[in-house]
Amino acid sequence: PLRRQRQMCIRDRTYKPSISQGSVLNIEDVNKLRLGINKTDVINLIGSPSISDPFHQYQWDYINYSTNDRGEKIYYRLRLVFSGNILSEIDKSELEQLINK
């Protein structure tokens, strides 16, 4: 019985690495985005978008789905819309989990 208890305790402490898929964003950098900046400035600030859709070249999506070491699932999405080369819309409506991270 004591050996079984030890085995159960060891199992509970098993290391589980964080797994991240998509764009890893920093909320401070996201908050620096301003309407009117160009695509190059956006890339320099937060990196390239995780989704590149040839049918929606005016829209960039930064999507992240990850699991932290406690097994909690984290999902967030930032959507940027451009008019030509200029940022014309910033949709932060799905960033709640990034803000509370």
Secondary structure, DSSP 8 states (H G I E B T S, - for coil): -HHHHHHHHHHHT-----EEEE----HHHHTT--TT-BHHHHHHHH-S-SB--TT-TTEEEEEEEEE-TT--EEEEEEEEEEETTEEEEEEEEE-HHHHT-
